[in-house]
Amino acid sequence: MLTRLRAIGPGALAAAAFIGPGTVTTATVAGATYGYMLAWTLVFATLAAIVLQETAARLGVAGRMGLGEAILAATGGNAAFRWAAVALIVAALFIGNAAYEGGNIAGAVLGVQAAFPDAPRAGVAVAIGAVAAGFLLFGGYKLLERALIGAVLVMTVAFAAALIVVKPDWGALAAGAALPRLTLDALPIAIGLIGTTIVPYNLFLHAAAARKRWPGPEQIDEAKFDARFSIGLGGVVSLLVLSTAAASLFGAGLTVTSAADMAGQLEPAFGAGATWLLAVGLFAAGLSSAITAPLATGFAAAELFGFESDPQTMPFRLVAGTVVLIGVAAAATGARPVEIILFAQFANGLLLPIIAGFLIFTANRKSILGAYINGWRANLAGGVVVVITAGLGLRAILRALGVW
C-alpha cells in the first residue's frame, strides 16, 4: 500500500485543481439551500470523474499522447472533421477556462475580503491576476500546486471536524447520496456540482501529467490507483463541504453571498477562527487554480496547433495570458464573486459532454492505445456520463429559453 501511495502524483494534481473556490462555494450553496438533497450529484460526479480521469491517465501512459494530440490523431486524414474538432475544442476550452479563471480569481478575492472586508475588489483581482501571470511567465507554479494540495488537506480536516461537531442527520445524508432527486430550481446548482468535480481542462492536464510521470504502459496500474484514490478523496472533500453546510446552514434562511456566510458552517468547530481558516483556504485554492487553468489551456493549444509545450515560449504565454486577462476582467466586474463562481461551474457542466465525448472517442482507437483501448465496461460508464451530463445541460438550456 505504501508503495502505491508513493505513486500518487497526476491524480492528486487533478484533484487539487478541482478542489478550489468553486467546489467550496457551489457545495456550500447546495447544502445551505437544499440540505442533503443534492448529495447524490456529488456521488455521481465523483464516480464519473474517476472513470474519465482514469481514461485520460491511460491515454497519457499507454498512448504517450496528450488529449489534444490524440484527438488530432483520431481524426485521420479527414481535414473537415479535424478542423471542426479543433474549433469545437478551442471554443470549449476558452469559454470554459475563461469562466473558470474568473471563478478562481473571484474565489481568491473572496478569501482576501473575508480577512480584509474593505479591500477594493477590482484592485485585489488585478493583483491576483498579476501574481498568477508572473508565475506563468517566470516559473515556480509547482510550489503553488503543492500549496494547493496542502490547502486541500487543511480544509479536509477542517470540514471533517466541523461535520462531527454539528452532528448531521446521517439518515438524511445517506438518503440524499443514494436517491436522486432534482427540482427545476436546483438544476443549475446540480450542474454546477458536476462542473466543479469533472473539470474539462483537467482531462487535458491529467493526460499530459501522466505521460511525463510514467514512462510506459508497464506502470498503468500505478496510474489507475493514483486516479481512483486521488479523485475519490477529492469527492469526499466536496461531500464534507455540502454536508457541513446542510447541517449548520440549511433551514436558517441564510443566502450565501460572501466568504463570511460560508465560514458560518465552520464556526461550531472553530469559532472566530473560522473566517480566517476559510479565507486562507479560498485564497490559496483560488490563486493556485488561477495558474493551473491557463497552464492547461496552453498545453492543450500546443497539442492542437503544434507549437512547443513550454510555458516560456511566446505562443504558450499568449494563450495562457489571454485566459488570465479574461479571468481578471470577469472577477473585477460588478457581479458578485459567488455568482461568478457559480456561473463558471455551470458553464463547465454544459461543456463537459463535448470534451468527455472526444476523450471516449480517442480511447477506442487501436491506432492510439493498442491493447489498452476501452473495454465495454469503460465505454458503458463513459457513455452514461456523457448522456446524463448532456441531458442535464440540454434541460438547463431549454429552461433558460423558456421552453421547459
C-alpha positions in Angstrom: 0.0 0.0 0.0 2.8 2.4 0.9 4.4 1.7 -2.5 1.2 2.6 -4.2 0.8 5.8 -2.2 4.3 6.9 -3.3 2.9 6.7 -6.9 0.4 9.5 -6.2 1.0 12.4 -8.5 -1.0 13.4 -11.6 -4.3 12.3 -9.9 -3.5 14.4 -6.9 -2.8 17.4 -9.1 -6.2 16.9 -10.9 -8.0 16.5 -7.5 -6.2 19.6 -6.1 -7.2 21.6 -9.2 -10.9 20.8 -8.8 -11.0 21.3 -5.0 -10.8 25.1 -5.4 -13.0 28.0 -4.5 -15.7 26.7 -7.0 -16.1 23.5 -5.1 -16.3 25.2 -1.7 -18.8 27.8 -2.9 -21.0 25.6 -5.0 -21.2 22.8 -2.4 -21.9 25.3 0.3 -24.7 26.9 -1.6 -26.1 23.5 -2.4 -26.1 22.4 1.2 -27.3 25.7 2.6 -30.2 25.9 0.0 -31.3 22.3 -0.5 -29.9 20.4 2.5 -28.8 16.9 1.7 -31.0 16.6 -1.5 -28.1 17.1 -4.0 -25.6 14.8 -2.2 -26.3 12.2 -4.9 -25.0 14.6 -7.5 -21.5 14.6 -5.9 -21.5 10.8 -5.6 -22.3 10.6 -9.3 -19.8 13.3 -10.3 -17.0 11.7 -8.3 -17.6 8.2 -9.8 -17.8 9.9 -13.3 -14.6 11.8 -12.7 -12.8 8.7 -11.7 -13.9 7.0 -15.0 -12.9 9.9 -17.2 -9.6 10.9 -15.3 -8.5 7.2 -15.4 -9.1 7.1 -19.1 -7.1 10.3 -19.6 -4.3 8.9 -17.5 -4.3 5.7 -19.6 -4.1 7.8 -22.7 -1.0 9.5 -21.5 0.7 6.4 -20.1 -0.1 3.8 -22.7 -0.8 6.1 -25.7 2.1 8.5 -24.9 -0.2 11.4 -26.1 -1.9 14.3 -24.6 -5.7 14.5 -25.2 -5.3 17.2 -27.8 -2.7 15.2 -29.8 -4.9 12.0 -29.5 -8.0 13.9 -30.9 -5.9 15.0 -33.9 -4.6 11.5 -34.4 -8.1 10.0 -34.2 -9.4 12.3 -37.0 -7.2 10.6 -39.5 -6.9 12.3 -42.9 -10.4 13.9 -42.8 -9.4 17.6 -42.9 -13.0 18.8 -42.4 -13.5 16.6 -39.3 -10.1 17.6 -38.0 -10.7 21.3 -38.1 -14.2 21.0 -36.9 -12.9 19.1 -33.8 -10.2 21.7 -33.3 -12.6 24.6 -33.5 -15.0 22.9 -31.1 -12.4 22.1 -28.5 -10.7 25.5 -28.7 -14.1 27.2 -28.2 -15.0 24.9 -25.3 -11.6 25.3 -23.6 -11.5 29.1 -24.0 -15.1 29.6 -22.9 -14.9 27.1 -20.0 -11.4 28.0 -18.8 -12.1 31.8 -19.1 -15.2 31.3 -17.0 -13.3 29.0 -14.6 -10.4 31.5 -14.4 -12.9 34.2 -13.4 -14.2 31.9 -10.7 -10.7 31.1 -9.5 -9.7 34.8 -9.2 -13.1 35.7 -7.7 -12.5 32.9 -5.1 -9.1 34.3 -4.2 -10.8 37.8 -3.9 -13.4 36.3 -1.6 -10.6 35.0 0.6 -8.8 38.3 0.8 -12.1 40.2 1.5 -13.1 37.7 4.2 -10.0 38.8 6.2 -9.9 42.4 5.0 -13.5 43.5 4.2 -12.5 46.9 3.0 -10.0 45.7 0.4 -11.0 47.1 -3.1 -12.3 44.2 -5.2 -11.0 45.4 -8.6 -7.6 46.1 -7.2 -7.3 42.8 -5.5 -8.4 41.0 -8.7 -5.8 42.8 -10.7 -3.1 42.0 -8.1 -4.0 38.3 -8.0 -4.0 38.2 -11.8 -0.6 39.8 -11.9 0.8 37.2 -9.4 -0.7 34.4 -11.4 0.7 35.8 -14.7 4.1 36.2 -13.0 4.3 32.6 -12.0 3.2 31.6 -15.5 5.9 33.8 -17.1 8.8 33.1 -14.8 8.0 29.6 -13.5 7.5 28.5 -9.9 4.0 27.3 -10.3 4.9 23.8 -8.9 5.3 25.5 -5.5 1.8 26.8 -5.6 0.5 23.4 -6.8 2.0 21.9 -3.6 0.4 24.8 -1.6 -3.0 23.9 -3.1 -2.6 20.3 -2.1 -1.7 21.5 1.4 -4.8 23.8 1.4 -7.0 20.8 0.4 -5.6 18.7 3.3 -6.2 21.5 5.8 -9.8 22.1 4.5 -10.4 18.3 4.6 -9.5 18.2 8.3 -11.4 21.4 9.0 -14.7 20.3 7.4 -14.4 16.8 8.8 -14.0 18.3 12.3 -16.9 20.7 11.7 -19.2 17.9 10.5 -18.5 15.9 13.7 -19.3 18.9 15.8 -22.6 19.9 14.0 -23.9 16.3 14.1 -25.6 15.9 10.7 -28.7 13.8 10.1 -26.8 10.7 8.9 -30.1 9.1 7.6 -30.9 12.2 5.5 -27.4 12.3 4.2 -27.4 8.6 3.2 -30.8 9.1 1.5 -29.6 12.2 -0.3 -26.5 10.4 -1.5 -28.3 7.3 -2.7 -31.7 8.6 -4.0 -31.5 11.0 -6.9 -33.9 13.9 -6.5 -33.9 17.1 -8.6 -36.2 20.2 -8.9 -36.1 22.7 -11.7 -34.8 25.5 -9.4 -32.0 23.2 -8.2 -30.9 22.2 -11.8 -28.2 24.9 -12.2 -26.7 24.0 -8.8 -26.7 20.3 -9.7 -24.9 21.0 -13.0 -22.5 23.3 -11.1 -21.6 20.5 -8.7 -20.9 18.2 -11.7 -18.9 21.0 -13.4 -16.8 21.7 -10.3 -15.9 18.0 -9.9 -15.4 16.9 -13.6 -13.4 19.9 -14.9 -12.9 19.6 -18.7 -9.5 21.1 -18.7 -8.4 18.5 -16.1 -8.7 15.8 -18.7 -6.0 17.5 -20.8 -3.9 18.2 -17.7 -4.1 14.6 -16.4 -3.1 13.0 -19.7 -0.1 15.3 -20.1 1.0 14.9 -16.5 0.6 11.1 -16.6 2.7 10.9 -19.8 5.5 12.8 -18.0 5.2 10.8 -14.8 5.2 7.2 -16.1 7.5 6.1 -19.0 5.2 3.3 -20.4 2.2 1.0 -20.1 4.0 -1.1 -17.5 3.0 1.5 -15.0 -0.7 1.6 -16.0 -1.8 0.0 -12.7 0.0 2.8 -10.7 -1.7 5.4 -12.9 -5.1 3.8 -12.3 -4.6 3.7 -8.5 -3.4 7.3 -8.5 -6.6 8.4 -10.3 -9.0 6.4 -8.2 -7.5 7.2 -4.9 -6.9 10.9 -5.5 -10.2 11.7 -7.3 -12.1 9.7 -4.7 -10.5 11.7 -1.9 -11.5 14.9 -3.7 -15.1 13.7 -3.9 -15.1 13.1 -0.1 -13.9 16.6 0.5 -16.8 18.0 -1.7 -19.3 15.9 0.2 -17.9 17.1 3.5 -18.4 20.7 2.5 -22.0 20.1 1.3 -22.8 18.1 4.5 -21.5 20.7 6.9 -23.5 23.4 5.1 -26.6 21.3 5.2 -26.2 20.5 8.9 -25.4 24.1 10.0 -26.9 26.5 7.5 -29.9 24.7 5.9 -33.2 26.0 7.3 -31.6 29.1 8.8 -32.8 31.2 5.8 -29.3 32.4 5.0 -28.4 33.3 1.4 -24.7 32.6 0.8 -23.2 35.7 -0.9 -19.8 36.0 0.8 -17.0 34.1 2.4 -18.3 35.2 5.8 -21.5 33.4 5.0 -19.6 30.3 4.0 -17.5 30.5 7.2 -20.6 30.1 9.2 -20.6 26.3 8.7 -17.1 26.1 10.4 -18.0 28.3 13.4 -19.4 25.5 15.5 -15.9 23.8 15.4 -13.5 26.8 15.1 -15.4 29.8 16.5 -14.0 33.2 15.5 -11.1 31.5 13.7 -13.5 30.0 11.1 -13.4 33.1 8.9 -9.6 33.2 8.8 -9.4 29.5 8.1 -11.8 29.8 5.2 -10.1 33.0 4.0 -6.7 31.3 3.8 -8.2 28.2 2.1 -10.1 30.2 -0.5 -7.1 32.4 -1.3 -4.6 29.5 -1.7 -7.0 27.4 -3.7 -8.1 30.4 -5.9 -4.6 31.6 -6.7 -3.2 28.1 -7.4 -6.2 27.2 -9.6 -5.8 30.6 -11.4 -2.4 29.3 -12.5 -3.5 25.7 -13.4 -6.4 26.7 -15.7 -4.4 28.9 -18.1 -1.5 26.4 -17.9 -3.8 23.5 -19.0 -5.2 25.7 -21.8 -1.7 26.4 -23.0 -0.7 22.7 -23.1 -4.0 21.9 -25.0 -3.4 24.6 -27.5 0.2 23.5 -28.0 -1.0 19.9 -28.7 -3.7 21.1 -31.1 -1.6 23.7 -33.1 1.8 22.1 -32.9 3.8 24.7 -31.1 6.2 23.8 -28.2 4.6 22.8 -24.9 6.8 25.1 -22.9 5.4 27.9 -20.7 8.5 30.0 -21.6 7.6 30.2 -25.3 5.7 33.2 -26.7 2.7 31.3 -28.2 2.2 29.5 -24.9 2.4 32.8 -23.0 -0.1 34.4 -25.3 -2.6 31.7 -24.8 -2.2 31.5 -21.0 -2.0 35.2 -20.6 -5.3 35.7 -22.5 -7.1 33.3 -20.2 -5.7 35.2 -17.1 -6.8 38.6 -18.6 -10.3 37.4 -19.2 -10.5 36.0 -15.7 -9.3 39.2 -14.1 -11.9 41.2 -16.1 -14.7 38.8 -15.0 -13.6 38.9 -11.4 -13.3 42.7 -11.3 -16.7 43.4 -12.7 -19.9 44.4 -10.8 -21.1 40.8 -10.5 -20.8 39.3 -7.0 -17.9 36.8 -6.7 -20.3 34.0 -5.6 -22.4 34.5 -8.8 -19.2 34.4 -11.0 -18.1 31.2 -9.3 -21.5 29.5 -9.7 -21.7 30.6 -13.4 -18.2 29.1 -14.0 -19.2 25.8 -12.6 -22.4 25.9 -14.6 -20.5 26.6 -17.9 -18.1 23.8 -17.2 -21.0 21.4 -16.6 -22.5 22.4 -20.0 -19.2 22.0 -21.8 -18.3 18.7 -20.2 -20.2 16.3 -22.6 -18.2 17.7 -25.5 -14.8 17.1 -24.1 -15.8 13.8 -22.5 -17.2 12.6 -25.8 -13.9 13.3 -27.5 -12.0 11.5 -24.8 -14.1 8.3 -25.1 -13.8 8.5 -28.9 -10.0 8.6 -28.8 -9.8 5.9 -26.1 -11.5 3.5 -28.6 -8.8 3.9 -31.3 -6.4 1.0 -31.5 -4.0 3.2 -33.5 -3.6 5.3 -30.3 -3.9 2.9 -27.4 -3.4 -0.5 -29.0 -4.2 -3.3 -26.5 -5.2 -0.6 -23.9 -8.3 0.7 -25.6 -11.5 1.0 -23.7 -13.4 -2.2 -22.8 -17.1 -2.4 -22.8 -17.4 -1.5 -19.1 -15.3 1.7 -19.6 -17.4 2.6 -22.7 -20.6 1.9 -20.9 -19.6 4.0 -17.9 -18.3 6.8 -20.1 -21.4 6.7 -22.3 -23.6 7.0 -19.2 -21.6 10.1 -18.1 -21.9 11.8 -21.5 -25.6 11.0 -21.8 -26.5 12.2 -18.3 -24.4 15.4 -18.4 -25.7 16.2 -21.9 -29.3 15.6 -20.8 -28.9 17.9 -17.8 -27.2 20.5 -19.9 -29.9 20.4 -22.6 -32.6 20.7 -19.9 -30.9 23.7 -18.5 -30.6 25.4 -21.9 -34.3 24.7 -22.7 -35.2 26.1 -19.3 -33.2 29.2 -19.9 -35.1 29.6 -23.3 -38.4 29.2 -21.5 -39.2 26.0 -23.5 -39.0 23.6 -20.5 
